[in-house]
Amino acid sequence: MDTETLTKPVAAGRSDCPAERTLEFLSGKWRPMVIYWLMDGALRFNELQRRLGPITHRTLSKTLKEMEGAGLVMRKDYGEIPPRVEYSLTEKGRSLQPVLQAMEEWSRTHLD
């Protein structure tokens, strides 16, 4: 990080620190976990909820909508009866894989 970056004025409510902006983007307990489970491929809502464990239907629904709005997750509705909807990572969502892998490696090295 250079000193120019550290002394730049920051717009109200916004940080110019790339790490802080990334952490805000991944904020919350569930976003990184949703990305983790979708790295292997598309999942239906109930399967994703089972894999996540103690997450409510409402919280998962809200998280997926936020992630879809942020361009991380794609929702595919097959228009069938009974309803069939799958969630998968977008290219932007997949681009976070190395970040999560680095966090996993750091955790294994320093927290185990």
Backbone as XML, in Angstrom:
<?xml version="1.0"?>
<chain id="A" units="angstrom">
  <residue number="1" name="MET">
    <atom name="N" x="0.838" y="-1.165" z="0.000"/>
    <atom name="CA" x="0.000" y="0.000" z="0.000"/>
    <atom name="C" x="0.891" y="1.238" z="0.000"/>
  </residue>
  <residue number="2" name="ASP">
    <atom name="N" x="0.613" y="2.192" z="-0.873"/>
    <atom name="CA" x="1.449" y="3.389" z="-0.907"/>
    <atom name="C" x="0.870" y="4.480" z="-0.012"/>
  </residue>
  <residue number="3" name="THR">
    <atom name="N" x="1.706" y="5.465" z="0.316"/>
    <atom name="CA" x="1.269" y="6.532" z="1.224"/>
    <atom name="C" x="0.228" y="7.426" z="0.587"/>
  </residue>
  <residue number="4" name="GLU">
    <atom name="N" x="0.222" y="7.526" z="-0.743"/>
    <atom name="CA" x="-0.791" y="8.337" z="-1.411"/>
    <atom name="C" x="-2.176" y="7.762" z="-1.152"/>
  </residue>
  <residue number="5" name="THR">
    <atom name="N" x="-2.300" y="6.423" z="-1.190"/>
    <atom name="CA" x="-3.572" y="5.766" z="-0.922"/>
    <atom name="C" x="-4.037" y="6.074" z="0.491"/>
  </residue>
  <residue number="6" name="LEU">
    <atom name="N" x="-3.097" y="6.105" z="1.434"/>
    <atom name="CA" x="-3.462" y="6.338" z="2.821"/>
    <atom name="C" x="-3.912" y="7.767" z="3.092"/>
  </residue>
  <residue number="7" name="THR">
    <atom name="N" x="-3.495" y="8.734" z="2.291"/>
    <atom name="CA" x="-3.810" y="10.129" z="2.563"/>
    <atom name="C" x="-4.920" y="10.686" z="1.687"/>
  </residue>
  <residue number="8" name="LYS">
    <atom name="N" x="-5.458" y="9.893" z="0.777"/>
    <atom name="CA" x="-6.542" y="10.368" z="-0.080"/>
    <atom name="C" x="-7.785" y="10.651" z="0.757"/>
  </residue>
  <residue number="9" name="PRO">
    <atom name="N" x="-8.506" y="11.727" z="0.438"/>
    <atom name="CA" x="-9.775" y="11.941" z="1.133"/>
    <atom name="C" x="-10.761" y="10.853" z="0.721"/>
  </residue>
  <residue number="10" name="VAL">
    <atom name="N" x="-11.577" y="10.451" z="1.659"/>
    <atom name="CA" x="-12.529" y="9.370" z="1.420"/>
    <atom name="C" x="-13.933" y="9.944" z="1.429"/>
  </residue>
  <residue number="11" name="ALA">
    <atom name="N" x="-14.728" y="9.554" z="0.445"/>
    <atom name="CA" x="-16.123" y="9.989" z="0.404"/>
    <atom name="C" x="-16.840" y="9.467" z="1.641"/>
  </residue>
  <residue number="12" name="ALA">
    <atom name="N" x="-17.803" y="10.227" z="2.107"/>
    <atom name="CA" x="-18.539" y="9.848" z="3.317"/>
    <atom name="C" x="-19.129" y="8.457" z="3.165"/>
  </residue>
  <residue number="13" name="GLY">
    <atom name="N" x="-18.857" y="7.603" z="4.148"/>
    <atom name="CA" x="-19.410" y="6.256" z="4.167"/>
    <atom name="C" x="-18.713" y="5.273" z="3.247"/>
  </residue>
  <residue number="14" name="ARG">
    <atom name="N" x="-17.627" y="5.661" z="2.607"/>
    <atom name="CA" x="-16.946" y="4.751" z="1.684"/>
    <atom name="C" x="-15.463" y="4.701" z="2.011"/>
  </residue>
  <residue number="15" name="SER">
    <atom name="N" x="-14.941" y="3.502" z="1.994"/>
    <atom name="CA" x="-13.518" y="3.321" z="2.256"/>
    <atom name="C" x="-12.790" y="3.092" z="0.939"/>
  </residue>
  <residue number="16" name="ASP">
    <atom name="N" x="-11.570" y="3.598" z="0.842"/>
    <atom name="CA" x="-10.746" y="3.318" z="-0.326"/>
    <atom name="C" x="-9.817" y="2.135" z="-0.094"/>
  </residue>
  <residue number="17" name="CYS">
    <atom name="N" x="-9.872" y="1.533" z="1.087"/>
    <atom name="CA" x="-9.045" y="0.371" z="1.384"/>
    <atom name="C" x="-9.631" y="-0.849" z="0.665"/>
  </residue>
  <residue number="18" name="PRO">
    <atom name="N" x="-8.899" y="-1.440" z="-0.276"/>
    <atom name="CA" x="-9.429" y="-2.580" z="-1.022"/>
    <atom name="C" x="-9.829" y="-3.756" z="-0.131"/>
  </residue>
  <residue number="19" name="ALA">
    <atom name="N" x="-9.053" y="-4.029" z="0.905"/>
    <atom name="CA" x="-9.379" y="-5.146" z="1.794"/>
    <atom name="C" x="-10.692" y="-4.881" z="2.519"/>
  </residue>
  <residue number="20" name="GLU">
    <atom name="N" x="-10.877" y="-3.662" z="2.993"/>
    <atom name="CA" x="-12.117" y="-3.324" z="3.702"/>
    <atom name="C" x="-13.320" y="-3.404" z="2.769"/>
  </residue>
  <residue number="21" name="ARG">
    <atom name="N" x="-13.141" y="-2.923" z="1.547"/>
    <atom name="CA" x="-14.245" y="-2.991" z="0.579"/>
    <atom name="C" x="-14.598" y="-4.436" z="0.237"/>
  </residue>
  <residue number="22" name="THR">
    <atom name="N" x="-13.588" y="-5.296" z="0.147"/>
    <atom name="CA" x="-13.845" y="-6.716" z="-0.121"/>
    <atom name="C" x="-14.559" y="-7.363" z="1.051"/>
  </residue>
  <residue number="23" name="LEU">
    <atom name="N" x="-14.116" y="-7.054" z="2.270"/>
    <atom name="CA" x="-14.773" y="-7.605" z="3.458"/>
    <atom name="C" x="-16.220" y="-7.140" z="3.561"/>
  </residue>
  <residue number="24" name="GLU">
    <atom name="N" x="-16.485" y="-5.901" z="3.212"/>
    <atom name="CA" x="-17.866" y="-5.411" z="3.207"/>
    <atom name="C" x="-18.689" y="-6.174" z="2.177"/>
  </residue>
  <residue number="25" name="PHE">
    <atom name="N" x="-18.093" y="-6.461" z="1.029"/>
    <atom name="CA" x="-18.776" y="-7.194" z="-0.028"/>
    <atom name="C" x="-19.115" y="-8.613" z="0.418"/>
  </residue>
  <residue number="26" name="LEU">
    <atom name="N" x="-18.221" y="-9.209" z="1.210"/>
    <atom name="CA" x="-18.425" y="-10.568" z="1.711"/>
    <atom name="C" x="-19.017" y="-10.573" z="3.119"/>
  </residue>
  <residue number="27" name="SER">
    <atom name="N" x="-19.516" y="-9.427" z="3.559"/>
    <atom name="CA" x="-19.962" y="-9.308" z="4.949"/>
    <atom name="C" x="-21.068" y="-10.301" z="5.278"/>
  </residue>
  <residue number="28" name="GLY">
    <atom name="N" x="-21.109" y="-10.613" z="6.535"/>
    <atom name="CA" x="-22.117" y="-11.545" z="7.021"/>
    <atom name="C" x="-21.583" y="-12.964" z="7.044"/>
  </residue>
  <residue number="29" name="LYS">
    <atom name="N" x="-22.251" y="-13.764" z="7.788"/>
    <atom name="CA" x="-21.840" y="-15.151" z="7.956"/>
    <atom name="C" x="-22.135" y="-15.992" z="6.718"/>
  </residue>
  <residue number="30" name="TRP">
    <atom name="N" x="-23.198" y="-15.663" z="6.003"/>
    <atom name="CA" x="-23.718" y="-16.583" z="5.005"/>
    <atom name="C" x="-23.170" y="-16.404" z="3.604"/>
  </residue>
  <residue number="31" name="ARG">
    <atom name="N" x="-22.807" y="-15.202" z="3.191"/>
    <atom name="CA" x="-22.324" y="-15.006" z="1.816"/>
    <atom name="C" x="-21.131" y="-15.903" z="1.487"/>
  </residue>
  <residue number="32" name="PRO">
    <atom name="N" x="-20.084" y="-15.915" z="2.298"/>
    <atom name="CA" x="-18.962" y="-16.801" z="1.962"/>
    <atom name="C" x="-19.361" y="-18.278" z="1.929"/>
  </residue>
  <residue number="33" name="MET">
    <atom name="N" x="-20.272" y="-18.662" z="2.817"/>
    <atom name="CA" x="-20.695" y="-20.065" z="2.848"/>
    <atom name="C" x="-21.526" y="-20.436" z="1.625"/>
  </residue>
  <residue number="34" name="VAL">
    <atom name="N" x="-22.370" y="-19.527" z="1.170"/>
    <atom name="CA" x="-23.155" y="-19.776" z="-0.045"/>
    <atom name="C" x="-22.201" y="-19.932" z="-1.226"/>
  </residue>
  <residue number="35" name="ILE">
    <atom name="N" x="-21.220" y="-19.055" z="-1.323"/>
    <atom name="CA" x="-20.236" y="-19.151" z="-2.409"/>
    <atom name="C" x="-19.503" y="-20.486" z="-2.331"/>
  </residue>
  <residue number="36" name="TYR">
    <atom name="N" x="-19.099" y="-20.870" z="-1.122"/>
    <atom name="CA" x="-18.390" y="-22.137" z="-0.928"/>
    <atom name="C" x="-19.200" y="-23.314" z="-1.479"/>
  </residue>
  <residue number="37" name="TRP">
    <atom name="N" x="-20.478" y="-23.397" z="-1.103"/>
    <atom name="CA" x="-21.285" y="-24.537" z="-1.528"/>
    <atom name="C" x="-21.630" y="-24.492" z="-3.016"/>
  </residue>
  <residue number="38" name="LEU">
    <atom name="N" x="-21.696" y="-23.299" z="-3.595"/>
    <atom name="CA" x="-22.028" y="-23.208" z="-5.020"/>
    <atom name="C" x="-20.810" y="-23.350" z="-5.927"/>
  </residue>
  <residue number="39" name="MET">
    <atom name="N" x="-19.601" y="-23.402" z="-5.355"/>
    <atom name="CA" x="-18.397" y="-23.561" z="-6.173"/>
    <atom name="C" x="-18.410" y="-24.857" z="-6.970"/>
  </residue>
  <residue number="40" name="ASP">
    <atom name="N" x="-19.055" y="-25.882" z="-6.444"/>
    <atom name="CA" x="-19.085" y="-27.178" z="-7.137"/>
    <atom name="C" x="-20.184" y="-27.261" z="-8.187"/>
  </residue>
  <residue number="41" name="GLY">
    <atom name="N" x="-21.069" y="-26.270" z="-8.229"/>
    <atom name="CA" x="-22.137" y="-26.288" z="-9.219"/>
    <atom name="C" x="-23.459" y="-25.811" z="-8.642"/>
  </residue>
  <residue number="42" name="ALA">
    <atom name="N" x="-24.443" y="-25.761" z="-9.506"/>
    <atom name="CA" x="-25.765" y="-25.258" z="-9.146"/>
    <atom name="C" x="-26.439" y="-26.141" z="-8.095"/>
  </residue>
  <residue number="43" name="LEU">
    <atom name="N" x="-27.202" y="-25.489" z="-7.218"/>
    <atom name="CA" x="-27.973" y="-26.208" z="-6.199"/>
    <atom name="C" x="-29.374" y="-25.623" z="-6.113"/>
  </residue>
  <residue number="44" name="ARG">
    <atom name="N" x="-30.312" y="-26.480" z="-5.778"/>
    <atom name="CA" x="-31.667" y="-26.009" z="-5.506"/>
    <atom name="C" x="-31.702" y="-25.425" z="-4.099"/>
  </residue>
  <residue number="45" name="PHE">
    <atom name="N" x="-32.701" y="-24.590" z="-3.847"/>
    <atom name="CA" x="-32.803" y="-23.859" z="-2.590"/>
    <atom name="C" x="-32.726" y="-24.792" z="-1.378"/>
  </residue>
  <residue number="46" name="ASN">
    <atom name="N" x="-33.549" y="-25.834" z="-1.361"/>
    <atom name="CA" x="-33.591" y="-26.723" z="-0.191"/>
    <atom name="C" x="-32.272" y="-27.461" z="0.030"/>
  </residue>
  <residue number="47" name="GLU">
    <atom name="N" x="-31.606" y="-27.843" z="-1.046"/>
    <atom name="CA" x="-30.306" y="-28.515" z="-0.905"/>
    <atom name="C" x="-29.271" y="-27.551" z="-0.340"/>
  </residue>
  <residue number="48" name="LEU">
    <atom name="N" x="-29.283" y="-26.322" z="-0.815"/>
    <atom name="CA" x="-28.367" y="-25.313" z="-0.293"/>
    <atom name="C" x="-28.645" y="-25.062" z="1.192"/>
  </residue>
  <residue number="49" name="GLN">
    <atom name="N" x="-29.911" y="-24.976" z="1.554"/>
    <atom name="CA" x="-30.278" y="-24.765" z="2.955"/>
    <atom name="C" x="-29.810" y="-25.934" z="3.827"/>
  </residue>
  <residue number="50" name="ARG">
    <atom name="N" x="-29.948" y="-27.160" z="3.352"/>
    <atom name="CA" x="-29.466" y="-28.329" z="4.111"/>
    <atom name="C" x="-27.961" y="-28.267" z="4.324"/>
  </residue>
  <residue number="51" name="ARG">
    <atom name="N" x="-27.227" y="-27.897" z="3.297"/>
    <atom name="CA" x="-25.771" y="-27.849" z="3.403"/>
    <atom name="C" x="-25.296" y="-26.738" z="4.335"/>
  </residue>
  <residue number="52" name="LEU">
    <atom name="N" x="-26.033" y="-25.644" z="4.366"/>
    <atom name="CA" x="-25.655" y="-24.519" z="5.222"/>
    <atom name="C" x="-25.950" y="-24.790" z="6.695"/>
  </residue>
  <residue number="53" name="GLY">
    <atom name="N" x="-26.850" y="-25.697" z="6.974"/>
    <atom name="CA" x="-27.142" y="-26.024" z="8.378"/>
    <atom name="C" x="-28.105" y="-25.045" z="9.014"/>
  </residue>
  <residue number="54" name="PRO">
    <atom name="N" x="-27.665" y="-24.351" z="10.070"/>
    <atom name="CA" x="-28.606" y="-23.557" z="10.871"/>
    <atom name="C" x="-28.946" y="-22.189" z="10.259"/>
  </residue>
  <residue number="55" name="ILE">
    <atom name="N" x="-29.494" y="-22.189" z="9.056"/>
    <atom name="CA" x="-29.948" y="-20.945" z="8.431"/>
    <atom name="C" x="-31.442" y="-21.051" z="8.195"/>
  </residue>
  <residue number="56" name="THR">
    <atom name="N" x="-32.151" y="-19.985" z="8.486"/>
    <atom name="CA" x="-33.596" y="-20.010" z="8.275"/>
    <atom name="C" x="-33.905" y="-19.806" z="6.797"/>
  </residue>
  <residue number="57" name="HIS">
    <atom name="N" x="-35.099" y="-20.224" z="6.426"/>
    <atom name="CA" x="-35.571" y="-20.058" z="5.058"/>
    <atom name="C" x="-35.540" y="-18.574" z="4.678"/>
  </residue>
  <residue number="58" name="ARG">
    <atom name="N" x="-36.002" y="-17.734" z="5.584"/>
    <atom name="CA" x="-36.067" y="-16.289" z="5.335"/>
    <atom name="C" x="-34.665" y="-15.694" z="5.142"/>
  </residue>
  <residue number="59" name="THR">
    <atom name="N" x="-33.731" y="-16.079" z="5.999"/>
    <atom name="CA" x="-32.371" y="-15.547" z="5.911"/>
    <atom name="C" x="-31.706" y="-15.988" z="4.615"/>
  </residue>
  <residue number="60" name="LEU">
    <atom name="N" x="-31.868" y="-17.250" z="4.237"/>
    <atom name="CA" x="-31.265" y="-17.727" z="2.996"/>
    <atom name="C" x="-31.883" y="-17.020" z="1.801"/>
  </residue>
  <residue number="61" name="SER">
    <atom name="N" x="-33.184" y="-16.861" z="1.801"/>
    <atom name="CA" x="-33.862" y="-16.176" z="0.709"/>
    <atom name="C" x="-33.351" y="-14.746" z="0.566"/>
  </residue>
  <residue number="62" name="LYS">
    <atom name="N" x="-33.240" y="-14.052" z="1.683"/>
    <atom name="CA" x="-32.744" y="-12.669" z="1.678"/>
    <atom name="C" x="-31.294" y="-12.612" z="1.194"/>
  </residue>
  <residue number="63" name="THR">
    <atom name="N" x="-30.463" y="-13.519" z="1.686"/>
    <atom name="CA" x="-29.054" y="-13.560" z="1.292"/>
    <atom name="C" x="-28.911" y="-13.813" z="-0.200"/>
  </residue>
  <residue number="64" name="LEU">
    <atom name="N" x="-29.664" y="-14.760" z="-0.729"/>
    <atom name="CA" x="-29.591" y="-15.072" z="-2.158"/>
    <atom name="C" x="-30.052" y="-13.888" z="-3.018"/>
  </residue>
  <residue number="65" name="LYS">
    <atom name="N" x="-31.099" y="-13.193" z="-2.579"/>
    <atom name="CA" x="-31.573" y="-12.013" z="-3.320"/>
    <atom name="C" x="-30.520" y="-10.919" z="-3.325"/>
  </residue>
  <residue number="66" name="GLU">
    <atom name="N" x="-29.876" y="-10.694" z="-2.172"/>
    <atom name="CA" x="-28.810" y="-9.690" z="-2.094"/>
    <atom name="C" x="-27.643" y="-10.076" z="-3.005"/>
  </residue>
  <residue number="67" name="MET">
    <atom name="N" x="-27.279" y="-11.352" z="-2.977"/>
    <atom name="CA" x="-26.154" y="-11.823" z="-3.783"/>
    <atom name="C" x="-26.490" y="-11.773" z="-5.272"/>
  </residue>
  <residue number="68" name="GLU">
    <atom name="N" x="-27.742" y="-12.031" z="-5.606"/>
    <atom name="CA" x="-28.171" y="-11.920" z="-6.997"/>
    <atom name="C" x="-28.089" y="-10.454" z="-7.435"/>
  </residue>
  <residue number="69" name="GLY">
    <atom name="N" x="-28.520" y="-9.557" z="-6.574"/>
    <atom name="CA" x="-28.442" y="-8.129" z="-6.867"/>
    <atom name="C" x="-27.017" y="-7.633" z="-7.013"/>
  </residue>
  <residue number="70" name="ALA">
    <atom name="N" x="-26.097" y="-8.258" z="-6.275"/>
    <atom name="CA" x="-24.682" y="-7.874" z="-6.337"/>
    <atom name="C" x="-23.964" y="-8.541" z="-7.511"/>
  </residue>
  <residue number="71" name="GLY">
    <atom name="N" x="-24.673" y="-9.400" z="-8.242"/>
    <atom name="CA" x="-24.070" y="-10.060" z="-9.393"/>
    <atom name="C" x="-23.221" y="-11.264" z="-9.067"/>
  </residue>
  <residue number="72" name="LEU">
    <atom name="N" x="-23.395" y="-11.829" z="-7.860"/>
    <atom name="CA" x="-22.608" y="-12.994" z="-7.449"/>
    <atom name="C" x="-23.295" y="-14.314" z="-7.771"/>
  </residue>
  <residue number="73" name="VAL">
    <atom name="N" x="-24.614" y="-14.305" z="-7.733"/>
    <atom name="CA" x="-25.405" y="-15.524" z="-7.875"/>
    <atom name="C" x="-26.431" y="-15.329" z="-8.985"/>
  </residue>
  <residue number="74" name="MET">
    <atom name="N" x="-26.668" y="-16.417" z="-9.706"/>
    <atom name="CA" x="-27.687" y="-16.413" z="-10.749"/>
    <atom name="C" x="-28.802" y="-17.383" z="-10.335"/>
  </residue>
  <residue number="75" name="ARG">
    <atom name="N" x="-30.026" y="-16.933" z="-10.500"/>
    <atom name="CA" x="-31.199" y="-17.757" z="-10.184"/>
    <atom name="C" x="-31.808" y="-18.219" z="-11.500"/>
  </residue>
  <residue number="76" name="LYS">
    <atom name="N" x="-32.001" y="-19.531" z="-11.618"/>
    <atom name="CA" x="-32.608" y="-20.077" z="-12.834"/>
    <atom name="C" x="-33.915" y="-20.756" z="-12.466"/>
  </residue>
  <residue number="77" name="ASP">
    <atom name="N" x="-35.010" y="-20.204" z="-12.966"/>
    <atom name="CA" x="-36.347" y="-20.752" z="-12.722"/>
    <atom name="C" x="-36.740" y="-21.546" z="-13.965"/>
  </residue>
  <residue number="78" name="TYR">
    <atom name="N" x="-37.012" y="-22.819" z="-13.772"/>
    <atom name="CA" x="-37.344" y="-23.687" z="-14.895"/>
    <atom name="C" x="-38.804" y="-23.583" z="-15.312"/>
  </residue>
  <residue number="79" name="GLY">
    <atom name="N" x="-39.623" y="-22.844" z="-14.550"/>
    <atom name="CA" x="-41.027" y="-22.650" z="-14.896"/>
    <atom name="C" x="-41.834" y="-23.929" z="-14.901"/>
  </residue>
  <residue number="80" name="GLU">
    <atom name="N" x="-41.497" y="-24.855" z="-14.020"/>
    <atom name="CA" x="-42.182" y="-26.147" z="-13.955"/>
    <atom name="C" x="-43.099" y="-26.203" z="-12.741"/>
  </residue>
  <residue number="81" name="ILE">
    <atom name="N" x="-43.997" y="-27.151" z="-12.764"/>
    <atom name="CA" x="-44.834" y="-27.456" z="-11.613"/>
    <atom name="C" x="-44.523" y="-28.893" z="-11.249"/>
  </residue>
  <residue number="82" name="PRO">
    <atom name="N" x="-44.092" y="-29.198" z="-10.019"/>
    <atom name="CA" x="-43.783" y="-28.257" z="-8.948"/>
    <atom name="C" x="-42.589" y="-27.378" z="-9.328"/>
  </residue>
  <residue number="83" name="PRO">
    <atom name="N" x="-42.495" y="-26.218" z="-8.691"/>
    <atom name="CA" x="-41.435" y="-25.268" z="-9.038"/>
    <atom name="C" x="-40.036" y="-25.867" z="-8.871"/>
  </residue>
  <residue number="84" name="ARG">
    <atom name="N" x="-39.187" y="-25.544" z="-9.837"/>
    <atom name="CA" x="-37.784" y="-25.969" z="-9.763"/>
    <atom name="C" x="-36.914" y="-24.750" z="-10.053"/>
  </residue>
  <residue number="85" name="VAL">
    <atom name="N" x="-36.136" y="-24.361" z="-9.052"/>
    <atom name="CA" x="-35.258" y="-23.201" z="-9.155"/>
    <atom name="C" x="-33.872" y="-23.634" z="-8.710"/>
  </residue>
  <residue number="86" name="GLU">
    <atom name="N" x="-32.870" y="-23.238" z="-9.459"/>
    <atom name="CA" x="-31.490" y="-23.531" z="-9.099"/>
    <atom name="C" x="-30.699" y="-22.233" z="-8.985"/>
  </residue>
  <residue number="87" name="TYR">
    <atom name="N" x="-29.721" y="-22.275" z="-8.084"/>
    <atom name="CA" x="-28.824" y="-21.142" z="-7.889"/>
    <atom name="C" x="-27.421" y="-21.574" z="-8.265"/>
  </residue>
  <residue number="88" name="SER">
    <atom name="N" x="-26.716" y="-20.687" z="-8.947"/>
    <atom name="CA" x="-25.340" y="-20.960" z="-9.321"/>
    <atom name="C" x="-24.544" y="-19.660" z="-9.229"/>
  </residue>
  <residue number="89" name="LEU">
    <atom name="N" x="-23.234" y="-19.799" z="-9.220"/>
    <atom name="CA" x="-22.366" y="-18.625" z="-9.175"/>
    <atom name="C" x="-22.238" y="-18.021" z="-10.565"/>
  </residue>
  <residue number="90" name="THR">
    <atom name="N" x="-22.206" y="-16.714" z="-10.608"/>
    <atom name="CA" x="-21.882" y="-16.018" z="-11.844"/>
    <atom name="C" x="-20.358" y="-16.016" z="-11.984"/>
  </residue>
  <residue number="91" name="GLU">
    <atom name="N" x="-19.873" y="-15.479" z="-13.074"/>
    <atom name="CA" x="-18.424" y="-15.341" z="-13.253"/>
    <atom name="C" x="-17.836" y="-14.488" z="-12.122"/>
  </residue>
  <residue number="92" name="LYS">
    <atom name="N" x="-18.550" y="-13.444" z="-11.756"/>
    <atom name="CA" x="-18.101" y="-12.577" z="-10.657"/>
    <atom name="C" x="-18.049" y="-13.361" z="-9.348"/>
  </residue>
  <residue number="93" name="GLY">
    <atom name="N" x="-19.037" y="-14.186" z="-9.096"/>
    <atom name="CA" x="-19.048" y="-15.012" z="-7.889"/>
    <atom name="C" x="-17.913" y="-16.018" z="-7.875"/>
  </residue>
  <residue number="94" name="ARG">
    <atom name="N" x="-17.663" y="-16.646" z="-9.030"/>
    <atom name="CA" x="-16.568" y="-17.620" z="-9.136"/>
    <atom name="C" x="-15.214" y="-16.952" z="-8.948"/>
  </residue>
  <residue number="95" name="SER">
    <atom name="N" x="-15.125" y="-15.675" z="-9.276"/>
    <atom name="CA" x="-13.837" y="-14.983" z="-9.139"/>
    <atom name="C" x="-13.431" y="-14.825" z="-7.673"/>
  </residue>
  <residue number="96" name="LEU">
    <atom name="N" x="-14.351" y="-15.058" z="-6.745"/>
    <atom name="CA" x="-14.028" y="-14.983" z="-5.313"/>
    <atom name="C" x="-13.437" y="-16.283" z="-4.772"/>
  </residue>
  <residue number="97" name="GLN">
    <atom name="N" x="-13.404" y="-17.328" z="-5.586"/>
    <atom name="CA" x="-12.870" y="-18.613" z="-5.131"/>
    <atom name="C" x="-11.447" y="-18.503" z="-4.590"/>
  </residue>
  <residue number="98" name="PRO">
    <atom name="N" x="-10.511" y="-17.830" z="-5.264"/>
    <atom name="CA" x="-9.154" y="-17.735" z="-4.702"/>
    <atom name="C" x="-9.117" y="-16.985" z="-3.364"/>
  </residue>
  <residue number="99" name="VAL">
    <atom name="N" x="-10.007" y="-16.021" z="-3.199"/>
    <atom name="CA" x="-10.069" y="-15.279" z="-1.931"/>
    <atom name="C" x="-10.482" y="-16.225" z="-0.806"/>
  </residue>
  <residue number="100" name="LEU">
    <atom name="N" x="-11.514" y="-17.007" z="-1.043"/>
    <atom name="CA" x="-11.976" y="-17.946" z="-0.020"/>
    <atom name="C" x="-10.959" y="-19.057" z="0.227"/>
  </residue>
  <residue number="101" name="GLN">
    <atom name="N" x="-10.275" y="-19.493" z="-0.824"/>
    <atom name="CA" x="-9.239" y="-20.513" z="-0.645"/>
    <atom name="C" x="-8.085" y="-19.968" z="0.188"/>
  </residue>
  <residue number="102" name="ALA">
    <atom name="N" x="-7.722" y="-18.707" z="-0.024"/>
    <atom name="CA" x="-6.657" y="-18.088" z="0.775"/>
    <atom name="C" x="-7.089" y="-17.983" z="2.234"/>
  </residue>
  <residue number="103" name="MET">
    <atom name="N" x="-8.346" y="-17.653" z="2.470"/>
    <atom name="CA" x="-8.853" y="-17.576" z="3.842"/>
    <atom name="C" x="-8.840" y="-18.958" z="4.496"/>
  </residue>
  <residue number="104" name="GLU">
    <atom name="N" x="-9.206" y="-19.978" z="3.718"/>
    <atom name="CA" x="-9.185" y="-21.346" z="4.233"/>
    <atom name="C" x="-7.764" y="-21.767" z="4.604"/>
  </residue>
  <residue number="105" name="GLU">
    <atom name="N" x="-6.820" y="-21.473" z="3.735"/>
    <atom name="CA" x="-5.424" y="-21.834" z="3.994"/>
    <atom name="C" x="-4.884" y="-21.100" z="5.228"/>
  </residue>
  <residue number="106" name="TRP">
    <atom name="N" x="-5.209" y="-19.837" z="5.348"/>
    <atom name="CA" x="-4.775" y="-19.064" z="6.512"/>
    <atom name="C" x="-5.351" y="-19.679" z="7.789"/>
  </residue>
  <residue number="107" name="SER">
    <atom name="N" x="-6.616" y="-20.051" z="7.734"/>
    <atom name="CA" x="-7.271" y="-20.661" z="8.898"/>
    <atom name="C" x="-6.606" y="-21.976" z="9.282"/>
  </residue>
  <residue number="108" name="ARG">
    <atom name="N" x="-6.315" y="-22.809" z="8.299"/>
    <atom name="CA" x="-5.662" y="-24.096" z="8.586"/>
    <atom name="C" x="-4.274" y="-23.895" z="9.178"/>
  </residue>
  <residue number="109" name="THR">
    <atom name="N" x="-3.567" y="-22.886" z="8.706"/>
    <atom name="CA" x="-2.206" y="-22.616" z="9.180"/>
    <atom name="C" x="-2.192" y="-22.015" z="10.581"/>
  </residue>
  <residue number="110" name="HIS">
    <atom name="N" x="-3.121" y="-21.121" z="10.861"/>
    <atom name="CA" x="-3.046" y="-20.336" z="12.091"/>
    <atom name="C" x="-4.090" y="-20.667" z="13.155"/>
  </residue>
  <residue number="111" name="LEU">
    <atom name="N" x="-5.141" y="-21.360" z="12.808"/>
    <atom name="CA" x="-6.206" y="-21.603" z="13.790"/>
    <atom name="C" x="-6.380" y="-23.062" z="14.171"/>
  </residue>
  <residue number="112" name="ASP">
    <atom name="N" x="-5.800" y="-23.982" z="13.421"/>
    <atom name="CA" x="-5.959" y="-25.407" z="13.759"/>
    <atom name="C" x="-5.040" y="-25.811" z="14.888"/>
  </residue>
</chain>
